[in-house]
Amino acid sequence: MRPYPPIAEHGLIGDLQTCALVSSEGVMDWFCSPRFDSPSVFAGLLDHERGGYFAITAEAPEGAAGGGPGAGAEVVTRQLYLADTAVLITRFLTREGVGEVVDFMPVHDPHTATARHQVVRVLRAVRGSVRFALECRPRFDYGRAPHVLALDGAIARFEGPGITAHLQAVGPVPLEADGDDVRATATLAAGERAAVVLTVCDGASEPPRLLNADDLAEAFSSVRRFWHGWIGHCTYRGRWQQIVNRSAITLKLMTYAPTGAPIAAATMGLPEQEGGERNWDYRYTWIRDASLAVRAMRDLGFTDEANAFRMWLQQRMHDGGAPNGEPLQIMYRVDGDPYLTEEVLGHLAGWRGSAPVRAGNGAAGQLQLDIYGEAVFALGQTGRTGEVVGYDGWQHSAAVLDWLCDHWDRPDEGIWETRGGQKDFTYSRLMCWVALDHGIRQAAALARPADVPRWTAARDAILQQIMTRGWSEERRAFVQHYGSNVLDASLLLMPLVDFITPKDPRWLSTLEAMDGELVSDSLVYRYDPAASPDGLQGSEGTFSLCTFLYVYALARAGRLEQARYAFDKMLTYANHVGLFAEEIGPTGEQLGNFPQAFTHLALIAAALALDSELDRDASR
């Protein structure tokens, strides 16, 4: 196996409380339990030696050139999802046979938080004979906590401090001790199957009940029914059904069902540049990312997910007084805990030597004023707002908007969480305008008490300030922050939030300026770090969120041929199962945490906009 496969060489499975990555070679090298933001059980993606992994691979036939353990030169692998599900299938093709590993996590009662999570890995031969090799090497607490092995026939128990992992073999998979880890080999003929089930729970929990082949068949049928039933509620019937469905399932997989809080990405520490220092922990709920994600879900017809997040968000407003002194913090843990202390895990080497590896996120205490716009935007996305948040919820929202009238005109760190000092970011002002504009609309729609004249005056003052100080006559474009000529792709959201019409001369001029500076072969950079230092060393790739927002802007501006070509090109950068990371590198490699909610929500927005504009154009 490759110690550090490309970031994109993975599929994602999950049970709506946590998730795991499985490489295209059958190696589970990322899994945290009991939640997305918990310490890892397997983190081989960040350190092959210390992080731990759970590999099921196929061995090359004896006598094959370059053969030996693992998926060598004579073993070809392919990976796919069972259509419209989160069931992942890794296929191994050899001269003597074809085998498959089917990976999934059962979805039992997703809305009730639990410390017990289960991964099912089914081995089967579909042609000829296949020899599978298994290695299970857990490393609890990011590889910092020791464990001991207790092996009893088909049951292995890995005991760590406060956590236990139970591995059960079902069928002909003879487990053997390898120190305090486990290995096995199993040869299956066509039509034969076996399985291993990993159950992770807290140390005080009862051992899991033993399963048989019928139990596993029912678990497989149940998880397939769950995902087919869920995606069946999707209202999208456009030109890009398959990739939109995959993006929706990915966003669902990265939503913590007990609270309705989406995370920004499934991983931590994956770099924006190989060997660089831009390695962050994204397993938390950003107000911004989550608000845009639930808008995408709502646009696809998933109103339950949108309403669950609004309830979570309303509770954050009710709690009030974030540790940084603001009414809201930019990010929280999935249960609403605002404390995300950042630490460096110096014992982990990082993916391909990309250190430091960070857990937690020090940006949590930053001032980013745009979150108020995204929060109010999220709270007012359907006619059921009054039903979801109620009168008390409205009072909390109105109090935040009253506060914002006095506090919007301040420098902050901006949407990209730069560590180069506070500035008067145009995007932050834009979203403050959104907060007040949508607050005014909601007050009227719900007939709720509000200081509408005050909100209106503040909203109009923000617009005037953006049009004067956020606009550069020299560049003929809206700029990143006041007093500069730096362009910033975050402003591609301007037409999406109705601040400006998509064919306004100022907007078309801004789009043209971005074409010349931030766009490279249809891929879009966030900004130019050389022109606007962000306090960090190294460079980064193009930002996939921005590329899809660019497609959206092109479509709404009527540049349909260019928009469709850019969209189709961008889809070629998806990985083999339709997933996207945060960025695209110079030679097309995916970079950053994976998969990234920002990218998938923007893909959905771009697809919907393109469909709408293409249909309108065809009807003329």
C-alpha positions in Angstrom: 0.0 0.0 0.0 1.1 3.6 -0.5 1.8 5.2 2.9 0.4 8.6 1.7 -2.0 8.2 -1.2 -3.1 11.4 -3.0 -5.7 13.3 -0.9 -8.4 12.6 -3.5 -7.8 8.9 -3.6 -10.5 8.3 -1.0 -14.1 7.6 -0.6 -16.2 8.8 2.4 -18.5 6.6 4.6 -20.4 7.7 7.7 -23.4 7.3 10.0 -24.3 11.0 10.4 -22.3 11.4 13.7 -18.9 10.5 12.5 -17.2 9.3 9.3 -14.2 7.5 7.8 -12.1 7.7 4.7 -11.2 4.6 2.7 -8.4 4.9 0.1 -8.8 3.4 -3.4 -6.5 0.6 -2.2 -8.8 -0.4 0.6 -7.1 1.3 3.5 -9.1 3.1 6.1 -6.6 5.8 7.1 -8.9 8.3 8.8 -11.6 7.7 11.4 -12.6 9.6 14.6 -15.0 8.5 17.3 -17.5 9.2 18.7 -17.9 12.4 16.7 -16.4 14.1 13.7 -14.4 16.4 16.0 -13.2 13.6 18.4 -9.6 12.3 18.6 -8.8 9.8 15.9 -8.8 6.0 15.9 -7.1 5.8 12.6 -5.0 8.7 11.3 -2.5 7.0 9.0 -3.3 9.8 6.4 -1.4 12.2 8.7 1.3 9.7 9.8 1.5 6.2 8.4 3.7 4.9 11.2 2.1 6.5 14.2 -1.4 7.3 13.1 -2.9 3.8 12.6 -4.9 2.3 9.8 -7.3 -0.5 8.9 -6.3 -2.1 5.6 -8.0 -4.8 3.6 -6.2 -5.3 0.3 -5.8 -8.1 -2.2 -2.5 -9.9 -2.7 -1.0 -10.4 -6.2 -1.1 -14.0 -7.4 2.0 -16.1 -6.6 4.7 -15.7 -9.2 3.4 -12.4 -10.5 6.1 -9.9 -11.4 6.4 -7.3 -8.7 4.0 -9.4 -6.5 4.0 -9.6 -2.7 1.8 -8.3 0.0 -0.5 -5.4 -0.7 -2.0 -4.1 -3.9 1.1 -4.4 -6.1 1.8 -4.2 -9.8 -0.4 -7.2 -10.6 -3.4 -5.9 -8.6 -5.6 -3.2 -10.2 -8.0 -1.4 -8.0 -11.2 0.5 -8.8 -13.5 2.3 -6.4 -17.1 3.4 -6.7 -20.2 4.1 -4.7 -23.4 2.0 -4.9 -25.5 4.5 -6.8 -27.2 7.2 -4.6 -25.9 5.7 -1.3 -22.9 6.1 1.0 -22.0 2.5 0.5 -18.4 2.3 -0.9 -17.1 -0.5 -3.0 -13.4 -1.1 -3.6 -12.6 -3.6 -6.3 -9.4 -5.6 -6.8 -8.7 -7.2 -10.2 -6.0 -9.8 -10.6 -5.1 -12.4 -13.1 -6.7 -15.1 -10.9 -9.9 -13.3 -9.8 -11.8 -10.2 -8.9 -12.6 -9.3 -5.4 -14.5 -6.5 -3.6 -14.6 -4.9 -0.2 -17.9 -3.3 0.6 -17.6 -0.6 3.3 -20.5 1.2 5.1 -21.5 2.4 8.5 -25.0 1.4 9.6 -27.3 4.3 10.3 -29.3 3.2 13.4 -30.7 6.2 15.3 -28.8 9.2 14.0 -30.5 11.9 16.0 -29.5 10.3 19.3 -25.9 11.0 20.2 -24.0 7.8 20.9 -20.5 6.7 21.8 -20.9 3.4 19.9 -20.1 3.4 16.1 -19.8 0.6 13.7 -17.9 0.0 10.5 -18.8 -3.0 8.4 -16.3 -4.3 5.8 -17.6 -7.1 3.6 -15.1 -9.2 1.6 -16.4 -11.0 -1.5 -15.0 -12.8 -4.5 -17.0 -12.2 -7.7 -14.7 -14.1 -10.2 -12.0 -16.7 -9.8 -10.1 -16.8 -6.5 -8.9 -13.8 -4.5 -6.5 -13.7 -1.5 -7.3 -10.8 0.9 -4.9 -9.4 3.5 -6.1 -7.6 6.6 -4.3 -5.3 9.0 -6.0 -3.5 11.8 -3.8 -1.1 13.7 -5.7 1.4 15.8 -3.9 4.3 17.4 -6.2 6.1 19.8 -6.1 9.8 20.6 -4.2 10.9 17.4 -1.6 8.2 18.1 -0.8 9.4 21.6 -2.6 6.7 23.7 -1.4 3.1 24.0 -3.7 0.1 23.8 -3.6 -3.6 24.6 -4.9 -6.4 22.6 -7.2 -9.3 23.8 -7.7 -11.9 21.1 -10.2 -14.7 21.4 -10.8 -16.6 18.2 -12.9 -14.4 15.9 -13.0 -11.5 18.4 -10.2 -8.9 18.9 -10.5 -6.3 21.5 -8.3 -3.2 21.5 -8.4 -1.5 24.8 -7.2 2.1 25.2 -7.8 4.7 27.9 -11.6 5.3 28.0 -12.1 3.7 24.6 -12.4 0.2 23.2 -12.5 -1.1 19.6 -14.0 -4.5 19.0 -13.2 -6.3 15.8 -15.3 -9.4 14.9 -14.6 -11.7 12.0 -17.7 -13.2 10.4 -16.7 -16.1 8.1 -13.3 -17.5 7.2 -11.1 -14.6 8.3 -8.6 -16.1 10.9 -7.4 -13.2 13.1 -3.8 -13.4 14.3 -2.1 -11.2 16.8 0.7 -8.9 15.5 2.0 -7.4 18.7 -1.0 -5.4 20.0 -2.5 -5.3 16.5 -4.2 -7.8 14.3 -3.7 -9.3 10.9 -5.3 -12.0 8.8 -5.4 -13.5 5.3 -8.5 -15.0 3.7 -8.8 -16.7 0.3 -12.2 -16.6 -1.2 -13.6 -18.3 -4.4 -16.2 -16.8 -6.6 -19.5 -16.4 -4.7 -17.9 -16.7 -1.3 -17.9 -13.8 1.2 -16.8 -12.9 4.7 -16.8 -9.8 6.8 -15.2 -7.9 9.6 -17.1 -5.5 11.8 -15.3 -2.9 13.9 -17.3 -1.4 16.8 -15.8 1.5 18.7 -17.3 2.5 22.0 -16.3 4.0 25.3 -14.5 1.8 27.8 -17.5 1.4 30.1 -19.9 0.1 27.4 -21.1 -3.4 27.1 -19.4 -5.5 24.3 -21.3 -5.5 21.0 -23.5 -8.5 20.3 -22.1 -11.1 18.0 -23.3 -10.8 14.4 -23.9 -13.5 11.8 -24.1 -13.4 8.0 -27.9 -12.8 8.1 -27.4 -9.8 10.4 -24.9 -8.3 8.0 -27.2 -8.9 5.0 -29.9 -7.0 6.8 -27.5 -4.2 7.8 -26.5 -3.8 4.2 -30.2 -3.7 3.0 -31.1 -1.3 5.8 -28.3 1.3 5.0 -29.1 1.0 1.3 -32.8 1.7 2.0 -31.9 4.6 4.2 -29.9 6.4 1.6 -32.2 5.6 -1.3 -35.1 6.9 0.8 -33.3 10.1 1.8 -32.1 11.0 -1.7 -35.6 10.3 -3.0 -36.7 13.5 -1.4 -34.3 15.5 -3.7 -36.3 17.8 -6.0 -33.5 18.4 -8.4 -34.1 16.9 -11.9 -31.6 18.9 -13.9 -28.7 18.1 -16.3 -26.2 17.1 -13.6 -28.3 14.7 -11.5 -25.6 12.3 -10.6 -23.0 14.8 -9.4 -25.6 16.9 -7.6 -26.9 13.8 -5.8 -23.4 12.9 -4.7 -22.8 16.4 -3.4 -26.0 16.3 -1.5 -25.1 12.9 0.1 -21.7 14.3 1.0 -23.2 17.3 2.7 -25.5 15.0 4.6 -22.6 12.7 5.6 -20.9 15.7 7.1 -23.9 16.9 9.2 -24.0 15.9 12.9 -27.6 14.6 13.1 -28.2 15.0 16.8 -27.9 18.8 16.5 -28.2 19.4 12.8 -24.8 21.1 12.6 -22.8 20.6 9.4 -19.0 20.5 9.6 -16.7 22.2 7.1 -14.7 19.1 6.2 -14.2 15.6 7.3 -10.5 15.9 8.1 -7.9 18.0 9.8 -4.3 18.8 8.9 -4.4 18.1 5.1 -2.3 20.8 3.4 -3.1 23.5 1.0 0.4 23.0 -0.3 2.4 19.8 0.0 5.0 20.3 2.6 3.5 23.7 3.6 2.2 25.1 6.9 -1.4 25.9 5.8 -2.8 22.8 7.6 -6.0 23.4 9.6 -8.6 21.5 11.5 -12.0 21.8 9.6 -14.1 19.3 11.6 -16.2 22.1 13.2 -19.3 24.1 12.3 -18.6 27.4 10.8 -21.6 29.8 10.8 -20.7 30.8 7.2 -20.1 27.4 5.7 -23.1 25.8 7.4 -25.5 28.5 6.5 -24.5 28.2 2.8 -24.6 24.4 3.0 -28.2 24.4 4.4 -29.2 26.9 1.7 -28.0 24.4 -0.9 -29.8 21.5 0.8 -33.0 23.6 1.0 -32.7 24.4 -2.7 -32.7 20.6 -3.3 -35.8 20.1 -1.2 -34.2 19.0 2.0 -36.1 21.3 4.4 -35.7 19.1 7.5 -31.9 19.6 7.3 -32.3 23.4 6.9 -34.7 23.6 9.8 -32.5 21.5 12.1 -29.6 23.8 11.5 -31.7 26.9 12.1 -32.7 25.5 15.5 -29.0 24.9 16.3 -28.1 28.4 15.1 -31.0 30.0 17.0 -29.7 28.3 20.2 -26.3 29.9 19.6 -28.0 33.3 19.5 -30.0 32.4 22.6 -26.8 31.5 24.4 -25.2 34.8 23.4 -21.9 36.2 24.6 -19.3 34.2 22.8 -15.9 33.9 24.5 -14.5 36.7 22.2 -17.2 39.1 23.5 -19.3 39.0 20.3 -22.9 37.8 20.1 -21.8 35.0 17.8 -18.5 33.2 17.2 -17.4 32.2 13.7 -17.3 28.5 14.5 -18.3 26.0 17.2 -18.1 22.3 17.9 -21.1 20.3 16.6 -22.7 20.5 20.0 -22.4 24.2 20.2 -19.3 24.3 22.5 -17.3 27.5 21.5 -14.0 26.4 22.9 -11.7 25.0 20.1 -8.2 25.5 21.5 -5.6 24.9 18.8 -2.7 22.6 19.6 0.1 21.3 17.4 0.5 17.5 17.3 4.2 17.5 17.0 4.5 13.7 17.0 2.6 13.4 13.7 4.7 13.8 10.6 1.8 15.2 8.5 0.6 14.0 5.1 3.8 13.7 3.0 5.7 15.7 5.6 3.2 18.6 5.7 3.7 19.9 9.2 2.6 21.2 11.6 -0.5 19.0 12.2 -3.0 21.1 14.1 -6.0 19.9 16.2 -8.5 22.5 17.2 -8.7 25.9 15.4 -7.2 29.1 16.8 -9.2 31.1 14.3 -12.3 30.5 16.5 -11.6 33.7 18.4 -11.2 35.9 15.3 -13.6 38.7 14.5 -15.4 38.0 11.2 -18.4 40.3 10.8 -19.7 38.5 7.7 -21.2 35.7 9.9 -24.1 37.9 10.9 -25.2 38.1 7.3 -24.9 34.3 6.8 -26.8 33.7 10.1 -29.7 35.9 9.3 -29.7 34.6 5.8 -30.0 31.1 7.1 -32.7 31.9 9.5 -34.9 33.4 6.9 -34.7 31.0 4.0 -38.2 29.6 4.1 -41.7 30.7 5.0 -41.5 28.4 8.0 -39.1 30.7 9.8 -41.7 31.8 12.3 -42.7 28.2 13.0 -39.1 27.1 13.4 -37.6 29.8 15.6 -40.8 31.2 17.2 -41.3 34.6 18.8 -38.5 34.1 21.3 -36.1 33.2 18.5 -37.2 36.3 16.6 -36.4 38.4 19.7 -32.9 37.0 19.9 -32.3 37.7 16.1 -33.7 41.2 16.4 -31.4 41.9 19.4 -28.4 40.8 17.3 -29.5 43.2 14.4 -29.9 46.0 16.9 -26.3 45.3 18.1 -25.0 45.1 14.5 -26.3 48.6 13.8 -23.7 49.9 16.2 -20.9 47.4 15.4 -20.7 46.8 11.7 -18.2 49.4 10.9 -15.0 47.8 12.2 -11.9 46.1 10.7 -11.9 42.3 11.0 -10.0 39.2 9.9 -12.3 38.5 6.9 -13.8 35.4 5.4 -10.4 33.7 4.7 -9.3 33.8 8.3 -6.0 35.4 7.4 -3.5 35.8 10.1 -2.0 39.0 8.8 -4.0 41.5 10.8 -7.5 43.1 10.7 -8.7 45.2 7.7 -11.9 46.8 6.4 -12.9 43.8 4.3 -15.5 44.5 1.7 -17.0 41.1 2.0 -17.6 41.6 5.7 -19.5 44.8 5.0 -21.4 43.1 2.2 -22.7 40.4 4.6 -23.6 43.0 7.3 -25.7 44.6 4.6 -27.3 41.1 4.0 -28.0 40.7 7.7 -29.9 44.0 7.9 -31.6 43.7 4.5 -33.0 40.2 5.3 -33.9 41.2 8.8 -36.0 44.0 7.4 -37.7 41.6 5.0 -38.4 39.0 7.8 -39.9 41.7 10.1 -42.3 42.6 7.4 -43.1 39.0 6.3 -43.6 37.8 9.9 -45.2 41.0 11.2 -42.7 41.0 14.1 -41.7 44.0 16.2 -38.4 45.6 15.0 -36.6 48.9 14.8 -37.0 48.9 11.0 -36.1 52.6 10.5 -32.8 52.1 12.4 -32.0 48.9 10.5 -32.8 50.6 7.2 -30.5 53.5 7.9 -27.7 51.2 8.8 -28.3 49.0 5.8 -28.2 52.0 3.4 -25.1 53.4 5.1 -23.3 50.1 4.4 -24.3 50.1 0.8 -23.1 53.6 0.3 -19.8 52.8 2.0 -19.2 49.7 -0.2 -20.1 51.7 -3.3 -17.6 54.4 -2.4 -14.8 52.8 -0.4 -15.1 49.2 -1.6 -15.1 50.2 -5.2 -11.8 51.1 -7.0 -12.1 53.5 -9.9 -8.6 52.5 -10.9 -9.4 48.8 -11.2 -13.1 49.4 -12.1 -13.9 46.6 -9.6 -15.0 45.9 -6.1 -11.8 45.2 -4.1 -10.8 43.0 -1.1 -10.6 45.7 1.5 -10.8 49.5 1.6 -7.8 51.4 0.4 -6.5 48.7 -1.8 -6.7 47.5 -5.4 -6.6 43.8 -4.4 -9.3 41.6 -6.0 -11.0 38.9 -3.9 -13.1 36.0 -5.2 -15.3 36.1 -2.1 -17.1 39.0 -3.8 -18.4 36.5 -6.4 -21.2 36.1 -3.8 -22.5 39.7 -4.5 -25.1 38.7 -7.0 -26.0 35.5 -5.2 -27.1 37.5 -2.1 -28.9 40.1 -4.2 -26.6 43.0 -3.3 -26.2 43.8 -7.0 -27.9 42.5 -10.1 -25.7 40.1 -12.1 -25.7 42.4 -15.1 -25.1 45.7 -13.3 -22.2 47.5 -15.1 -20.1 47.7 -11.9 -20.6 43.9 -11.4 -19.7 43.1 -15.0 -16.6 45.2 -14.7 -15.6 43.4 -11.5 -16.1 40.1 -13.2 -13.9 41.2 -16.1 -11.2 42.2 -13.7 -11.3 38.9 -11.9 -11.1 37.2 -15.3 -7.8 38.8 -15.9 -6.2 38.3 -12.5 -7.8 35.5 -10.4 -8.9 33.1 -13.1 -6.6 30.5 -14.6 -8.1 28.1 -17.2 -11.5 28.6 -15.5 -10.1 27.8 -12.1 -10.2 30.7 -9.6 -7.8 31.8 -6.9 -9.2 33.4 -3.7 -6.8 36.3 -3.9 -3.2 37.0 -4.6 -1.2 36.5 -1.3 1.7 38.5 -2.8 -0.5 41.5 -3.2 -2.3 41.0 0.1 0.0 39.2 2.6 -2.0 36.8 4.8 0.7 36.2 7.5 1.5 32.7 6.3 4.4 31.1 4.3 4.0 29.3 1.0 1.3 29.3 -1.6 -2.0 27.6 -2.3 -4.0 26.2 -5.2 -7.1 27.5 -6.8 -10.1 27.5 -4.5 -12.8 25.2 -5.7 -15.6 27.1 -3.9 -14.6 30.2 -5.9 -14.5 28.3 -9.2 -18.1 27.2 -8.8 -19.2 30.7 -7.6 -17.5 32.0 -10.8 -19.6 29.6 -12.8 -22.7 30.9 -11.0 -21.8 34.5 -11.7 -21.1 33.7 -15.4 -24.4 32.0 -15.8 -26.4 34.8 -14.2 -24.5 37.3 -16.3 -25.7 35.6 -19.4 -22.3 34.2 -20.4 -23.8 30.7 -20.7 -21.4 29.1 -23.1 -18.4 30.1 -21.0 -20.2 29.1 -17.8 -21.1 25.7 -19.0 -17.6 25.0 -20.4 -16.1 26.1 -17.0 -18.5 23.9 -15.1 -17.8 20.9 -17.2 -14.1 21.4 -16.9 -14.4 21.8 -13.2 -16.2 18.5 -12.9 -13.2 16.7 -14.4 -11.3 17.6 -11.2 -13.7 15.6 -9.1 -12.1 12.4 -7.8 -13.1 8.9 -9.0 -16.2 8.9 -6.8 -17.3 12.5 -7.3 -15.7 14.1 -4.3 -13.8 17.4 -4.0 -11.3 18.8 -1.6 -10.7 22.4 -0.8 -8.3 23.4 -3.6 -6.8 22.3 -7.0 -3.1 22.3 -7.3 -1.0 23.3 -10.4 -1.1 19.9 -12.0 -4.7 19.1 -11.1 -4.2 17.4 -7.8 -6.7 18.1 -5.0 -5.3 19.9 -1.9 -6.6 20.8 1.5 -9.1 19.0 3.8 -11.3 16.4 2.2 -14.1 16.3 1.3 -14.9 20.0 1.6 -18.5 21.2 2.2 -17.8 24.6 0.7 -17.0 23.0 -2.6 -20.0 20.7 -2.8 -22.5 23.4 -1.8 -21.1 25.7 -4.4 -21.3 22.9 -7.0 -25.0 22.6 -6.2 -25.6 26.4 -6.5 -23.7 26.5 -9.8 -25.7 23.5 -11.3 -29.0 25.0 -10.3 -28.1 28.4 -11.7 -26.9 26.9 -15.0 -30.0 24.8 -15.4 -32.2 27.7 -14.8 -30.4 30.0 -17.2 -30.1 27.3 -19.9 -33.8 26.5 -19.7 -34.6 30.2 -19.9 -32.3 30.6 -22.9 -33.9 27.6 -24.7 -37.4 29.0 -24.2 -36.7 32.2 -25.9 
